[in-house]
Amino acid sequence: MLAVLVSRQERCQEKFMRIGISLPHYGTFTTKEAVVEVSRTAEAMGYDSLWTGDRILAPLDPSDGYGGVPGAPMPAPFKTYFDPLTALTFAAAHTERMRLGMSTLNALWYPPVLLARTLTTLDILSGGRVDAGFGISWLHDEYSAVNVPWKDRGGRLDETVDVLKTIWTQEVVEHHGTYFDIVPTTIEPKPAQRPHPPILLAGFAPPALKRIARSADGWLPVQMPMENLTYLWGALRAEWEGVGRDPATLRAPLRINVEPTGVSDDALKQTASYVREASALGLDEAFIDLGQACASVPELLDVAGRFIGIVRAG
């Protein structure tokens, strides 16, 4: 049955953007069995990519309210979280073609030399399937926990990306910056993807869009009102063209956070309609996160199967 489903989806796939799914790596799904079953089954269903996010704390009294709402607590599933890159590495061993992305990895928590090594290892072991997606988080408490300054996060992200590119592309690596200093050295091996795994950055403010156009391969948006997405997509494309880059090369995997109320057929049809509108704008990929919508692996796989069927059917 799955073979028939994949065959039908492959015939229709060119009409739509790529479709991904969040790896079960937090909340109810932090088990190796869930990672294996969902990874393998999602690939058989025709999903194109697996994604993880990054949380290290669920404070009882967070410094910043969840979702920007003062005093709002962290969602209960966020109390339990796998390491995102270790989880993707494990999933890579149980899949063959799905790309492996982060939306997002909070890059500033990791020294870039070590981050480059980890991502290079994953890219090689997976056969060149990594999409390196970075953000800078919104929770002061997490920065305090890893002893990384909150101030000038944008500048630190700029330099982190510069260091990663230098390590990934230069035979002799040398960097002398504001935050990191690397003496002339060799750092091997290099990633399977050349010149390096695609670098995708999150952000919505004008400085973030300029950073994406200047130094990234794409953008990591999240579901928002279509008029807002349309505006930001147009603004980013303008920035992209302004630095002499072809908008056709701009990637934008769109995160869809599915709520518990969003798993009925009617709700999934609405989500699929939103995905098609985003595809018409030119976004190249969308992925659904069912981690807060489903209570078990069978339920998650049922919803995932219905959703991709609806999307691919048009």
Secondary structure, 3 states (H helix, E strand, C coil): CHHHHHHHHHHHHHHCCEEEEECCCEHHHCCHHHHHHHHHHHHHHCCCEEEECCCCCCCCCCCCCHHHCCCCCCCHHHHCECCHHHHHHHHHCCCCCCEEEECCEEHHHCCHHHHHHHHHHHHHHCCCCEEEEEECCCCHHHHHHCCCCCCCHHHHHHHHHHHHHHHHHCCCEEEECCCCEEEEECCCCCCCCCCCCCEEECCCCHHHHHHHHHHCCEECCECCCHHHHHHHHHHHHHHHHHCCCCHHHCECEEEEECCHHHCCHHHHHHHHHHHHHHHHHCCCEEEEECCCCCCCHHHHHHHHHHHHHHHHHC
